[in-house]
Amino acid sequence: MSSPILLVSSLTKSVTGPGGDLQLLYDINFSVNAGERVAIVGASGAGKSTLLGLLAGLDTPSSGTVHINDVSIFDLDEDQRAHLRGNNISFVFQSFQLLANLNAVENVALPLEIKGDGAAMSKARERLQEVGLGQRLHHYPSQLSGGEQQRVALARAFVTEPKLLFADEPTGSLDRDTGEAVIELLTRLNQEQGSTLLIVTHDDKVAQYCERVITLDAGQIVEPRA
């Protein structure tokens, strides 16, 4: 049996404030196999975004380990973690995180251009066609609706063909119908590409698009279920 693409072991996170230590995560343990769609759900303040930051190596834990493709990411220095992210991970955020001074196709092409891919622009155009924005290639984020901006963000996330995609409240800024269309598109692209998808959400309807749900409450896993 192959190793999981993501393995989380005894992960904890605490911070020190004026009132003393505050425990954000307690002894988090789970694994995700290649190609799975997994949702991490919980109310606001449950620790979901803290956990996602640790899984991506954007923050460091108080204790515990995260392995991505059998690599212990906290044994790497900051530059090495950035390199690992660049080669393995893409992100989709609630706030889209598009660059305002770049048009749609330039936003999508950017991660490929950073890698020196000479076909970045043509690949970006193809991805935007796939998400239904072939007529909006040269529109800037301010000229796009929220749903269109999130579709640009999806095209950007998938253009690098990541092994692992982290989505943080990907429908949180959208109305119900637009959000449903975006999550359907996200899961379709994920299935077509065969990547692994981890969605952080407070919305049970979004979680229903995943094969497995992990529930966080006050920094602890309380209801992992298949």
N, C-alpha and C positions, 0 to 999 in steps of 0.2 A: 504493500500500500504506500502511495506517495505521501510525503509530508504535507501538512496544511500550508497554504500560502501565507496565512497569518496565524500566529500562535501567541497567546497572551497568558502569562503565568505570574500569579501572585502580585499583580500590579496594584500599587497604592500611590496616593498623592495627597500630601498635606502642605499647607502654607501657614506661615507665621504672620499673625496680625497683632494689632494692639491688645486684643483680648487673649492672646496665646495662640496655640496651634489649632488650625481648623482642618479637619479631615474631609477631603473632597471625594476620594475613592478608597474603597476597602477591598483588598484581596480579590481583584478581578481576574477570572480565569475563563477563557474560552478559546476556541479555534475556528477558523474558517477555511474551507477547502476551495481549491481553485474552481472557478465557475459558479460558486454559490451566490445567491442574493440573500443578504442578511440585514435585518432592521434592528437598530438599537433604539428602543422607545423609552419614554419616561416623561414625567412632568418637567416644567421649567425648574431648573435648580437641581435636577437629579444627578447631574454629573456627565451628561452626554457629550457636551462640547469639550469638556476637560479630557474625557476619555479619547475622543477623536484626535485632539491635539497630541496626545501621547502616542496613539497608534501610528500617526504620521511622522513621529519624531520631531514635531515642532516644539515640544516641551519635554522635560525630563521627569521621570517619576521619583518618588521618595524611595521606593523599592520595587522590585519585580522586573520582569523582562518582556520585551516584544520581539518576536522573530518574524521577519518578512523574507520568504524564500530561504529559510534556514539561516538567515543572517541576523544576529543579535544586534538590533539597531543602536542600543545604548552602549555597545562596545566601540562604536564608531565616533569619530569626532564630528563637529558640526558640518564641515565641508563634505565629509564622506556620507553623512546622512542626506545632505542636499543632493548629492550625486545619486544616491539610492532612490530618492523620491523622483528625481528627473527621469530615471530609467524604468521605474516601476509603477508610479502612482500618478493619478490625476484627481482633481477636485472639482466639485460643483457646490456652490455656496448659495445661501438664501439671498444674499445681496448681489449676486451675479458676478461681481468683481471684474467687470469689463473695463478696459482703459478708455476713458472718454475721448481721447484725442486720436484713437484708431477706429477705423470703420469695421464693419462686421468681419469681412474677410481678413483684414489685418489682425484683428483680435484672435481669430482662429489660427492663423498662420504663425503667430508669435512663438509658441512653444517649440514648433519645428524649426523656425529660423534660429532660435537660441541654440539648437542642436546642430545647426549648419546644414539642414536639409535643403538642397537646391530645388526640391519640388514642393516646398512649403505652400506656396500660393495655390498651386493647382490642387493639392490635397485639401486645402482649406475650402476652396470653391466646391469640391465634391461633397465634403461634409455638410456644408450649408445647403446644398441641394437636397441631401438626404433628410435634413430636418425641416424642409419646406421653406427655406429662405433664399432660394436661388435668385429671386428678384430683389433682394435686400442686401446684396453683397457690399454695396458702397454706402450704406446708411450708417450713421454714427449711433452709439447707444441712446443718445438723447432723442433720436428720431424713431426709436423702436418702442413698442409696448413692453410691459413687463414680461409677458409670455414670450415675445420675440427675443428679448434679451436673454432669457433663460435658455432658449433654444440655441442661441449663439454660444452660450456658456457650455451647453451640452456638446455642440460640435467641437468646441475647443478642447473639452475634456477627452473626447474620443479620438481626436485626430492623431494623437501620439500612440494610439493602440496600447493603452496601459494594461498591465496585468491586474491592477487593483484600482478601483475607483471609490473614493470617499465622497458621499453626498451629505452635506450638512443642511438639514431643513430645506431641501431643494424647492419645495412648493410653498414655503412659509410666507413669501411676499406676494403670492398670487391669489386671485379669487378661485372659488371652488372648481368651476368648469375648466379654467385655464390650468390650474394645478393638476387636475386629473389628466388633461391632455399631455402635460409635461412629464408626469410620472409614467404614463403609458409609453411615451417616446423614450424615456430613460431606460425603462426595462427592455423595450424592443431593441434598442441599440446595444444594450448589454448582452442580450441573448445572441444577437447576430455576430457580435465580436468575440463572444466567449470569455469576456473578462469577469473578474470577481467584483461584486458590488456590495458595499456596506453603506446603508442609509441611516443617518441619525435623524429621528423625527419624533414629534409629540403627537402625530396624527395617525391614528389606527388605520385609517383608510389607505394611507401611503404604505404602512407596514404590510397590508394585505397583498401587496404586489411582490412581497419577498417570500422565500421558501422557509425562512426561519426567523423567529423573533427573540431578541434578548431584551428583557425589561430591567431597567435601572430604577432604583428608588433610594434616595438619600445616599448615593454613592455606592450602592451594593446591587449585585445581580440578584433579583428576587424571583424571577419567573422565566428562566430559559425554557423554551418549548420548541418542539420540532414543527 
